[in-house]
């Protein structure tokens, strides 16, 4: 006589793959998927807000730090507001001055250049990803002082040259690092070697 365990009992010995990770069965994967979907539905239902509930949350969201119009739209969407209600709320926040594309772009350029030492190319790419228009990006990038830009590039070049000192490919590594930071390749290749 063969003894079978009841179907509700899930006793099994875990098996491991070559890298030591625990392998799961199809049934376990389906159970995990079902639980994840259930929790996401509950979370989405909990995020449904009325205009009166959402307005103070959005005001705080915008007042905490500068936000791009795209970020505000995404936040409204995350609060569960759609259609006409979302458009009215967006327009209200915009007219009240809680966010402004120009103010965001100019502040972003100033902060990323002075604090993070990003070059124009990287700043431009980041602003485009934030949904800022090309004209506004160009205007904001014009606020960078060319002299300060050249000095920053030279200081970073000296720092990277010292960092890769003694390495046979140190110069090319330092240049690649500056190009990744967003500085124009033509400017980077024109830098003098520091001894």
Beta strands, then each sheet from edge to edge (+ up, - down):
end
